[in-house]
Amino acid sequence: MRRTKEVTVRVSRRIEELPPYPFAEIDRRIEELKKRGVEIINFGIGDPDIPTPPHIVDELRLQAARPENHRYPSYQGMRRFREAVASWFQKRFGVELDPDREVLALIGSKEGIAHFPLACLNPGEAALVPDPGYPVYRSSVILSGGRPLDLPLLEENGFLPDLDSVEAAAWDKAGMLFLNYPNNPTAAVADLSFFEKAVFFARRHQVILAHDNAYSEITYDGYRAPSLLEVPGAREVGLEFHSLSKTYNMTGWRLGFAVGGAEAIAALGKVKTNVDSGVFNAIQLAGVAALEGPQECVEDTREKYRRRRDELVGALRSLGWKVDPPRATLYVWMRVPDGHSSESFTRELLERAGVVVVPGPAYGPRGEGFVRFSLTLPDEELREGVRRIREAFA
Ligand SMILES: *Cc1c(COP(=O)(O)O)cnc(C)c1O
């Protein structure tokens, strides 16, 4: 038998430039502990454990049975869905949107975010991406041939970027700026005056603002998150991403939307026309039921997470660790105790308490010195995790 010569598949430079999977080492340790019979409590995953409200599931069942929903959907989303988005947006933020030109259905907001640099950034152009930040901003810039430039989010600035301190040279190179408030992973929030400033800078330096508002509805203690589009003139410089994933516990359904200026929406729509064929109509119609139906389910969700937040933050504080209760998102972002790095503290939590958290640098180098706890695990598991942490570190 003749042995075939080994061939290496040539992958693109863009693929090689993507940051390595940040959880590989943690995953390996989790597997090791599991093999030894340790039951792991996982505060690492940001994926709601709460089921999708039944009226939304019922609507999917109904719509999935209708043959007229079985064909290719329209690229920009059903008119019915875009209308529901526009009226939800008007009710929620007081902002009027043209459902034909200023709304686009997405296969989850991640899809839209990942494709946006292809639509509005040129190869070689830079994009300012928050550090720490949701990893998709950075990787989508790399995949589109652009260059990510770190925009530091520092604790002393409430994890808002200091736009005044971005150098002129960086603004010159940049064609895009990503923002995300309420923020993952830091749980920071931004008020309208911050967005006004961001729009001012975006205009002055001619960069496109891409705001990820996936957590607009996951807020606590009476706090209501604004939309970028509440700022006059914002839609001329930017676009905002929304998701049904966190609001209605629909992460697996893959439904989100982009809203903003007609040109940016059309450009993103053009990318999508060439890449995908839209969202299953039955899912869009279930999304309509979510947006137009009773909203008590959202209040219930907020209340569940608030209770978990208070339980976790109370326990962490009782150990003398410095942490503020977040006003939004599904996360608690905590500075690690003195003498620890993110990595060493993550390891200690895992080995002494069987508890998994995400080390801050998984979201960028400025995440060093922090860890992220997620609140998306069932109450009993969260309580058990809290009990173990108290016991191990008391
Ligand atoms: C969860 C999350 C999303 C939502 O993603 P979908 O694709 O809509 O499920 C977007 N941005 C951030 C920062 C998130 O954490």
The ligand as a Gaussian input file, in Angstrom:
#p B3LYP/6-31G(d) Opt

LIG

0 1
 C      -26.041000      37.285000      24.606000
 C      -25.464000      38.457000      23.890000
 C      -25.948000      38.809000      22.636000
 C      -27.137000      38.102000      22.047000
 O      -26.841000      37.209000      21.106000
 P      -27.981000      36.551000      20.236000
 O      -27.223000      36.215000      19.013000
 O      -29.055000      37.558000      19.974000
 O      -28.469000      35.363000      20.982000
 C      -25.407000      39.920000      22.000000
 N      -24.469000      40.659000      22.601000
 C      -24.008000      40.372000      23.814000
 C      -23.015000      41.266000      24.446000
 C      -24.473000      39.246000      24.489000
 O      -23.977000      38.952000      25.693000

